[in-house]
């Protein structure tokens, strides 16, 4: 466990004790109100450390072993001094803590006030101690968000799914590496970095810290711009900027998706956008149609496409309009953005006309588990380029572990550090790699692929898994064979079978009925009553499951004494001339073939991954070329068929025996 991870663990313990005190005393029911009081005390700590107020008064209170009877009055007086400071004022001279801001403490609550001060001061001190660490320490994000994650789930449109620091830091380091490698001259003058949905300001604060450590002069050239719809988030962002020492910043409250936002003054002027916008909020297309068309270059005709549009798609469009030519966008998106059809597919097609796809890094489902969702997400990296030059390479990587799991403890989602943060491994490999096509890293998987090839196929990073690339290459080297795509040796029949009418007395084969090579759960098959119509299938058809391919399910339909249909989760294949269905079924479960198939999934969660037909068609298969190989393949198919038929026959016999016993 690293020093920063140990500090987080200590903080969880400290804030859990404070939380339990609040619940046991019935003090402050609203989680957001709890957070507000924490931030007010944190403001006192910041002001004291910077000598904006007399630090000796704060030190005196913190160093008591037990709570003094006057601590509430003294804290209240210190906070009043803070509210008068220009550092805690908005542009209109109003307080960032709101009108008539004061500590929500009663004169008799000295014990609670002392516990609150001790917890916050300890957190602040540890955050300050880590300020020069190689890892950033996001106190607001990790520790203070500990109190309010449940509240953020209440309204999807305002949801601030706080991005874990493991992801924030990597995104910022990746962005800086790309800028430095590209010899971006803007870093040496005013460099505008923006987050249009800044939440608590983690991305802006982390980038400032990381860039400053790389080159101290960047602290003077970086200008951080942020906006958020929720005023509480704006307040937290400003406090976070102070914690990270970011002086040149402007954080405003407002909706970044509507016109007359202050962000419009930055259209086509921003050098870098790093962000995690809200997912899943539905925005009225009619409302977008009323907006400034220049703000939405990709979806300025959206009212003709759909009645509503998901917020994550609209944010990407808005962010591209804010970037200057050559500007870079690093955005966390749900899996649907890079893999779904419909508007997501339209967005991807239109992006290629105005920007270059530079990279996609797929994150594990645990990424936002502490925030209450296991939606699959990816980091999408785009570079604005109106010349439509999509030559070059795109980085495609898949991360399976961030070095933590999430579990519930006393009603709170807590990180448990275990395993390895693969982003740290990827960083070492990716940042030193040359711009050459091929495998950058096998574990975690990272491949550089031709951009034009990616644009014409899936954007899902796992589809370019190093295992898949290596497997396809290995197939090309098998002696006596040649590499062919699956569509070259079979016909994909599923669409045609949907038109056929199922026969009376048919039985439907579900994916759950297939246990292994030829093993069918006959009791389940015979009693199964599907809720939806299946597709007609015939003896000799090959069925391959498209859902959850990590469990291979391949079957050659046997000669049943009844007609059959199969679940819509199957792809139905028929072999072309000169090929044997049992040989194809056997090969579909070959390790090199499975390494390809299992890399082709897309879906919102690990339990609902699916393979798309057009991608399954491209799987590489080793086809016998020499006479010797053909003879061996024929013998293999015959033996496999005999074995499968024996299994089916015996299974039927066992079922008959059980029927007799009944």
Buried (B, 14 or more C-beta within 10 A) or exposed (E): EEBBBEBBBBBBEBBBEBBEBBEEEEBBEEBEBBBBBBBBBBBBBBBBBEEBBEBEBBEEBBEEEEBBEEBBBBBBEBBEBBBEBEBBBBEEEEBBBEEEBEBBBEEEBBBBBBBBBBBBBBBBEBBBEBEEBEBBBBBBBBBBBBBBBEBBBEEEEBBBBBBBBBBBBBBBBBBBBBBBEEEBEBBEEEBBBBBBBBBBBBBBBBBBBBBBBBEEEBBEBBBBBBBBBBEBBBBBBBBBBBBBBBBBBBBBBBBBBBEEBBBBEBBEBBBBBBBBBBBBBEBEBEBBBEBBEEBBBBBBEBBEEBEBBBBBBBBBBBBBBBBBEBBBBBBBBBBBBBBBEEBBEBBBEBBBEBBBBBBBBBBBBBBBBBBBBBBBBBBBBBBBBEEEEBEBBBBBBBBBBBBBBBEEEEEBBBBEBEEEBBBBBBBEBBBEBEEEEEBBBBBBBBBBBBBBEBBEBBBBBBBBBBBBBBBBBBBEEBEBBBBBBBBEBBEBBBEEBEEEEBEEEBBBBBBBBBEEBBBBBBEEBEEBEBEEEBBBBBEBBBBBBBBBBEEBBBBBBBEBEEBBBBBBBBBBBBBEEEBBBBBBBBBBBBEBBBBBBBBBBBBBEBEEBBBBEEBBBBBBBBBBBEEEBBEEBEEBBEEBBEEBBEBBEEBBEEEEEEEEEE
